[in-house]
Amino acid sequence: MPGRKSVIVGLNGQPLMLGNSAYDGASYGRRMGGVYAPGSGINTLLNAALTTLRNRSRAGHRNMPLLRSGIEKKVTNEIGIGITPRAKCADLKLRKEINKLWDDSCFQFDPEGNLDVYGMQAQISRARRISGECFIRARYRSSSADLLVPIQFQVLEADFVPLDYNDTLSNGNRIIAGIEFNRRNQRVAYWMYREHPGEMYNYNASLANLIRVPASEVAHHFNPMHPGQIRGEPDSAASLVKAQTFDSYDDAELVRKQTRAPYTGAIYREDFDATDSEHWMFDPISGAPMEGKEAFGNAQVDAGTMLELLAGEKIELFKGDDTGNGYADFMRWQSLMQAAGMDMPYELLTGDWKEVNDRLVRAIMNEFRRRIQMDQWHLMIPQVLRWMRWHWLNRAVLAGRINLPGYATKMNDYHQHTWCPHGWPYINPVQDVKAKIDAIDSDLVAHEDVVAESGDDLTDIQERNKVARKNRGERPVRKTQKDEDDE
């Protein structure tokens, strides 16, 4: 439109000429001229700001209720009680052996001994959301170690790989933000501190004391939102400014109420002679004379007391809880903006469900769960869990903890497996279960996939139900997976 001008820039980002633009967002008029929008690459932009973003995100998680609520509810919905692997190799007997070994040994994965593998999943998800990323290092143990499978997995904060370590090696490899790439731009190693550089007991936190860890032994868990992005961005990056301002404003309002709360009201006269000591030096309740610090007319009364004032005196009660018109709407809108910045529903973030019905709840939660499923199947499972299980099974075979015949030639078959995320509770159990049964009976979905959505294994459930019915003298309702395979 006439009057809307834009700047055509050269390769160096410098303006070449002014011209009209078909896009208002590309104009350089009064409204858009001050917008800072550099054309630098994502790593140049992010890596320079990541330390500050990370530290402020952690501070927000420690101190800001809404930000903490958003992070924790995302972790809860992503992990639940754990994302469980189930072997899918051709041999059903070996499937059970592999699954049993995993179930028995997953309590020993944490080198510190605090968590099992499912607790580690929650820790890993939380670290990614707060700090933008974390690293998991495979630690091979000796066969003589008191472990069912001689391997453990160490979860490391993002700080272990320094953002400010950049170099070009003699073999042509480049180190960018602590990550070493070969000439094909493939990750070949991570350069790490031996201990967290921010801990008070780490006296050797220097770039000269880094250790080189092969990339095959490290899982880098982050969300590469942009092509070529090599480090992760905290979930709260887009909402940090609003969250900080909102939290400060709400706290100031709370302090204002707190400081006004002790003052209930005032007794005043429209006409008062300061030289007249006949009345104001006496208690308005008892009429007793007041002296010293008591001579200020403050009255401490019990609940239900009726005051009898002197001639010409009035009481004005303070409105200590009056926050002004529109305060609730303003606070709700700011919370909505925080929820949008954290990519989650307002109702789930704040716990305010008063303006939605059951149909809206279903729509809201379905959209949120789809977003969480993206995190599960695009990030957590491929970046961490598959990598973790691959190392674990290899180590179990090499250490002789399980016998898988022809492992070297049948490795792909033995590594076949699926992951079963912890299922979400039904919103309407009767309707939801009936819909799934109808879908199975109509061959719209596989029975196995429906059960997997709940975080369970179809074969295990059917076999347990078969045994239970046999003990009760009942006939099976459906054939088990084993029965179908036998047929």
C-alpha positions in Angstrom: 0.0 0.0 0.0 1.2 3.6 -0.6 3.2 4.9 2.2 4.4 1.5 3.5 8.1 1.3 2.7 10.5 -1.6 3.1 14.2 -1.9 2.9 15.8 -4.2 0.3 19.0 -5.6 1.9 22.2 -7.0 0.5 23.9 -10.2 1.4 25.7 -8.5 4.3 22.3 -7.4 5.8 22.9 -3.7 5.0 20.0 -1.8 3.4 20.3 -1.0 -0.3 17.2 1.0 -1.0 13.8 1.9 0.3 10.8 0.5 -1.5 7.1 -0.4 -1.1 6.4 -3.9 0.3 3.5 -6.2 -0.3 4.0 -7.5 3.2 3.2 -5.2 6.1 5.6 -7.2 8.3 8.5 -6.3 6.0 7.8 -2.6 6.1 10.2 -0.1 7.7 7.7 2.6 8.7 7.0 4.1 12.1 5.5 0.9 13.6 8.0 -1.7 12.3 11.2 0.4 12.0 12.4 -0.4 15.5 11.9 -4.2 15.3 15.2 -6.0 15.9 15.2 -9.0 13.6 18.8 -10.0 12.7 19.4 -12.4 9.8 22.2 -14.4 11.6 22.2 -18.1 11.7 20.4 -19.9 14.5 23.6 -21.1 16.2 25.1 -17.5 16.2 21.9 -16.2 17.7 21.1 -19.0 20.2 24.6 -19.8 21.4 25.3 -16.2 22.4 22.2 -16.0 24.5 21.9 -19.6 25.7 23.8 -19.2 29.0 21.6 -16.4 30.1 18.4 -18.0 28.8 19.3 -21.2 30.6 20.1 -19.5 33.9 16.9 -17.4 33.9 14.8 -20.4 33.0 16.2 -22.3 35.9 15.6 -19.4 38.2 12.0 -19.2 36.9 11.5 -22.9 37.6 12.8 -22.4 41.2 10.7 -19.2 41.9 7.8 -18.6 39.5 4.7 -20.8 40.2 3.2 -20.7 36.7 6.5 -21.4 35.0 7.2 -24.3 37.3 3.7 -25.6 36.9 4.0 -25.6 33.1 7.3 -27.4 33.1 6.2 -30.1 35.6 2.9 -30.8 33.9 4.6 -31.3 30.6 7.1 -33.7 32.2 4.2 -35.5 33.9 2.3 -36.0 30.6 5.3 -36.9 28.6 6.7 -39.6 30.9 4.0 -40.5 33.5 5.3 -43.6 35.3 7.6 -44.4 32.4 7.9 -45.3 28.7 8.4 -49.0 28.6 10.2 -51.1 25.9 8.9 -54.4 24.6 10.9 -56.8 22.5 9.4 -57.7 19.1 12.0 -60.3 17.8 10.6 -63.3 16.0 11.3 -65.8 18.8 8.5 -65.4 21.4 10.6 -67.1 24.1 13.5 -64.8 23.5 11.1 -61.9 23.7 10.2 -62.8 27.2 13.9 -63.3 28.2 14.9 -59.9 26.8 11.9 -58.1 28.5 12.6 -59.8 31.8 16.3 -58.9 31.7 15.4 -55.3 31.0 12.8 -55.2 33.9 15.4 -56.7 36.3 18.3 -54.5 35.3 16.7 -51.1 34.7 16.9 -50.4 38.5 20.7 -50.3 38.2 21.1 -47.8 35.3 21.6 -44.7 37.5 25.3 -44.5 38.6 24.2 -42.5 41.7 21.6 -45.1 42.6 18.8 -42.6 43.1 16.4 -43.5 40.2 15.4 -46.4 38.0 15.3 -45.9 34.3 11.8 -44.5 34.4 12.7 -41.9 37.0 15.7 -41.0 34.8 13.3 -40.5 31.9 11.5 -37.8 33.9 14.8 -36.2 35.0 16.0 -36.1 31.4 12.7 -34.6 30.1 12.8 -32.0 32.9 16.4 -31.0 32.1 15.5 -30.6 28.4 12.6 -28.4 29.1 14.3 -26.2 31.7 17.8 -25.9 30.2 17.0 -26.7 26.6 19.1 -29.9 26.5 21.0 -32.5 28.5 23.5 -35.2 27.7 23.4 -38.9 28.6 26.7 -40.7 28.7 27.0 -44.5 28.5 29.4 -45.7 31.2 30.7 -49.3 30.5 31.5 -51.2 33.7 33.6 -54.4 34.2 31.9 -57.8 34.1 32.9 -58.2 37.7 30.8 -55.2 38.8 27.7 -56.1 40.9 25.4 -55.4 38.0 23.0 -57.6 36.0 24.2 -55.9 32.8 27.6 -54.1 33.2 26.5 -50.7 31.9 25.1 -47.5 33.4 23.9 -44.2 32.0 25.0 -40.9 33.5 22.6 -37.9 33.0 24.6 -34.7 32.6 23.4 -31.1 32.7 23.9 -28.9 29.6 26.7 -27.0 31.3 29.1 -30.0 31.0 29.6 -29.2 27.3 30.9 -25.6 27.1 29.3 -23.2 24.7 32.4 -21.1 24.4 34.7 -23.9 23.2 35.2 -23.4 19.5 38.3 -24.6 17.5 39.5 -26.1 14.3 41.6 -29.3 14.7 44.6 -30.3 12.6 42.6 -33.2 11.0 40.1 -30.7 9.7 37.4 -31.4 12.3 35.7 -28.3 13.8 34.6 -27.9 17.4 31.5 -25.7 17.6 30.0 -24.9 21.1 31.9 -28.0 22.5 30.7 -30.4 19.9 33.2 -31.9 17.4 32.1 -32.3 13.7 34.0 -34.0 10.9 34.2 -32.6 7.4 30.9 -34.2 6.5 29.3 -32.2 9.4 28.7 -35.4 11.4 29.1 -35.4 15.2 32.1 -37.4 16.2 32.8 -36.3 19.8 31.7 -34.1 22.7 34.2 -32.1 24.8 33.1 -32.2 28.4 34.1 -31.0 31.9 34.9 -33.8 34.3 32.5 -32.2 36.8 29.8 -29.5 36.7 31.7 -26.2 36.1 29.3 -24.4 38.4 29.8 -26.5 41.5 31.8 -25.0 44.3 34.1 -28.0 44.7 35.1 -28.1 41.0 38.5 -26.4 41.0 39.5 -27.6 37.5 36.7 -26.1 35.5 38.9 -24.9 32.6 38.7 -25.4 28.9 42.2 -26.8 29.2 40.9 -29.7 31.3 38.1 -31.0 29.0 37.9 -34.6 28.0 36.9 -35.9 24.6 34.0 -38.4 24.6 33.1 -40.2 21.4 29.7 -39.3 20.0 28.7 -43.0 20.0 28.8 -42.9 23.8 26.7 -39.8 24.2 23.0 -39.0 23.6 22.3 -35.4 23.1 18.7 -34.7 24.0 17.3 -31.5 22.6 14.7 -30.2 20.2 16.4 -29.1 16.9 13.6 -26.7 15.9 15.7 -25.1 13.1 17.8 -26.9 10.4 21.4 -27.0 11.5 20.7 -26.1 15.1 23.3 -27.8 17.4 22.3 -26.8 20.9 18.8 -26.7 22.6 16.5 -23.8 23.5 14.6 -23.8 26.9 10.9 -24.3 26.7 10.3 -21.0 28.5 12.5 -18.9 26.2 9.5 -17.1 24.6 7.7 -16.5 27.8 10.5 -15.5 30.2 10.0 -11.7 29.9 6.2 -11.9 30.3 6.6 -14.5 33.2 9.1 -12.3 35.0 7.0 -9.1 34.6 3.8 -10.8 35.5 5.3 -12.5 38.6 6.8 -9.1 39.8 3.5 -7.3 39.2 1.4 -10.0 41.0 3.9 -10.0 43.9 3.8 -6.2 44.2 0.0 -6.4 44.3 0.2 -9.0 47.0 2.6 -6.9 49.1 0.3 -3.9 48.7 -2.5 -5.9 50.1 -0.3 -7.2 52.9 0.8 -3.8 54.0 -2.7 -2.4 53.9 -4.3 -5.3 55.7 -3.4 -4.2 59.3 -5.3 -0.9 58.7 -9.0 -1.4 59.0 -10.2 2.1 58.9 -9.9 5.6 60.4 -12.0 7.7 62.7 -12.0 11.3 61.6 -13.7 14.7 62.2 -14.5 17.2 59.5 -13.6 20.0 61.9 -10.9 19.4 64.5 -9.0 21.8 66.8 -5.6 20.3 67.6 -5.4 22.4 70.8 -8.5 20.8 72.1 -7.3 17.9 74.2 -10.7 17.3 75.7 -11.6 14.3 73.4 -8.7 13.0 71.4 -6.6 11.9 74.4 -9.3 9.4 75.4 -9.8 5.9 74.2 -12.9 5.8 71.9 -14.0 2.5 73.3 -13.4 2.7 77.0 -13.1 6.4 77.5 -9.9 5.9 79.5 -7.2 8.5 79.1 -4.3 7.5 76.8 -0.7 8.6 77.4 2.6 8.2 75.5 2.6 5.8 72.5 -1.0 4.9 73.2 -2.1 8.4 72.6 -2.7 8.0 68.8 -6.3 6.9 68.8 -5.7 3.3 67.7 -8.5 0.9 68.8 -8.1 -2.8 69.3 -11.5 -4.5 69.4 -13.0 -7.9 69.3 -15.2 -9.3 66.5 -18.7 -7.9 66.7 -17.9 -4.8 68.7 -20.1 -1.8 68.1 -18.3 1.6 68.4 -20.0 4.6 69.9 -18.4 7.7 68.5 -18.2 11.2 69.9 -20.1 14.0 68.4 -18.7 15.0 64.9 -16.7 11.7 64.5 -17.1 9.3 61.5 -15.5 5.9 60.5 -14.1 5.3 57.1 -13.3 1.7 56.4 -10.4 0.9 54.0 -11.0 -1.4 51.0 -7.8 -3.4 51.4 -8.9 -6.1 49.0 -10.0 -3.8 46.2 -7.8 -4.5 43.2 -9.7 -2.3 40.8 -12.1 -3.0 37.9 -10.9 -5.5 35.4 -8.1 -7.0 37.5 -9.3 -10.6 37.2 -9.6 -10.2 33.4 -6.2 -8.7 33.1 -4.6 -11.5 35.2 -6.4 -14.1 33.1 -5.2 -12.6 29.8 -1.6 -12.5 31.0 -1.8 -16.1 32.1 -3.2 -17.0 28.7 -0.1 -15.3 27.1 2.2 -17.3 29.3 0.4 -20.5 28.4 0.7 -19.7 24.7 4.4 -18.9 25.2 4.9 -22.3 26.9 2.8 -24.1 24.2 0.3 -25.6 26.6 -3.4 -25.0 27.5 -4.2 -22.2 29.9 -6.6 -24.4 31.9 -3.8 -27.0 32.5 -1.2 -24.4 33.4 -3.4 -22.5 35.9 -5.9 -25.1 37.0 -8.7 -22.7 36.1 -11.4 -24.9 34.4 -14.5 -22.9 35.3 -15.2 -21.6 31.7 -15.0 -25.0 29.9 -17.4 -27.9 29.6 -16.6 -31.6 29.1 -16.5 -31.3 25.3 -14.1 -28.4 25.4 -12.0 -30.3 27.9 -11.7 -33.2 25.4 -10.7 -30.9 22.6 -8.2 -29.0 24.7 -6.6 -32.2 26.1 -6.5 -34.0 22.7 -4.6 -31.1 21.2 -2.2 -31.0 24.1 -1.6 -34.7 24.1 -0.8 -34.7 20.4 1.9 -32.1 21.2 3.2 -34.3 24.0 3.2 -37.3 21.6 5.4 -35.4 19.3 7.9 -34.9 22.1 7.8 -38.6 22.9 8.2 -40.0 19.4 10.4 -37.2 17.9 12.7 -36.6 20.8 12.6 -38.8 23.9 12.3 -42.2 22.2 14.7 -41.8 19.2 17.3 -39.6 20.9 17.5 -41.3 24.2 15.5 -44.5 24.7 16.4 -46.4 21.5 20.0 -45.4 22.0 20.0 -46.5 25.6 18.4 -49.9 24.8 20.8 -50.5 21.9 23.8 -50.1 24.2 22.2 -52.1 26.9 21.4 -55.2 24.7 24.8 -55.1 23.1 26.5 -55.0 26.5 24.2 -57.8 27.8 25.2 -60.1 25.0 28.9 -59.3 25.1 28.9 -59.9 28.9 27.1 -63.2 28.5 24.1 -62.1 30.5 21.7 -63.4 27.8 22.2 -65.9 25.1 20.9 -64.8 21.7 22.0 -67.4 19.1 23.6 -65.9 15.9 23.5 -62.4 17.4 26.1 -61.0 15.0 24.1 -62.0 11.9 20.6 -61.6 13.4 21.2 -58.3 15.2 18.5 -56.4 13.5 15.9 -59.0 14.5 17.0 -59.1 18.1 16.9 -55.3 18.3 13.3 -55.1 17.1 11.2 -53.6 19.8 8.5 -51.0 20.5 8.0 -48.4 23.2 4.8 -48.1 25.2 4.3 -44.7 26.8 2.3 -44.6 29.9 -1.4 -44.2 28.9 -3.4 -41.1 29.8 -6.6 -41.6 31.9 -9.9 -41.7 30.0 -11.8 -38.5 29.9 -15.1 -40.5 29.7 -14.3 -44.1 30.5 -17.5 -45.6 29.2 -17.5 -43.8 25.9 -13.8 -44.1 25.3 -13.5 -47.8 26.0 -16.6 -48.6 23.8 -15.2 -46.5 21.0 -11.9 -48.5 21.1 -13.7 -51.9 21.2 -15.9 -50.9 18.2 -12.7 -49.7 16.3 -11.0 -53.0 17.0 -14.1 -55.1 15.9 -14.4 -53.0 12.7 -10.7 -53.6 11.9 -10.1 -49.8 12.0 -7.2 -50.3 14.4 -5.0 -53.2 15.6 -5.8 -54.6 19.1 -2.1 -54.5 19.9 -1.8 -50.8 19.0 -4.8 -49.9 21.2 -3.3 -51.7 24.2 0.1 -50.1 23.5 -1.5 -46.6 23.8 -2.2 -47.5 27.4 1.5 -48.3 28.0 0.9 -52.1 28.2 1.8 -55.2 26.1 -1.0 -57.1 24.5 0.7 -60.5 24.8 1.3 -60.1 28.5 -2.3 -59.0 29.2 -3.8 -61.8 27.2 -1.7 -64.4 28.8 -2.5 -63.2 32.3 -6.2 -63.0 31.5 -6.1 -66.5 30.0 -4.6 -67.9 33.2 -7.1 -66.0 35.3 -10.1 -67.3 33.3 -8.7 -70.9 33.4 -8.4 -70.7 37.1 -12.0 -69.5 37.3 -13.2 -72.2 34.9 -14.2 -69.6 32.2 -13.7 -69.8 28.5 -11.4 -67.2 26.9 -13.2 -64.2 25.3 -10.5 -63.7 22.7 -7.6 -65.6 21.3 -4.2 -64.6 22.6 -1.4 -63.5 20.4 0.3 -66.8 21.1 -2.8 -68.7 20.0 -2.9 -66.8 16.8 0.8 -67.4 16.1 0.4 -71.1 16.8 -2.4 -71.3 14.3 
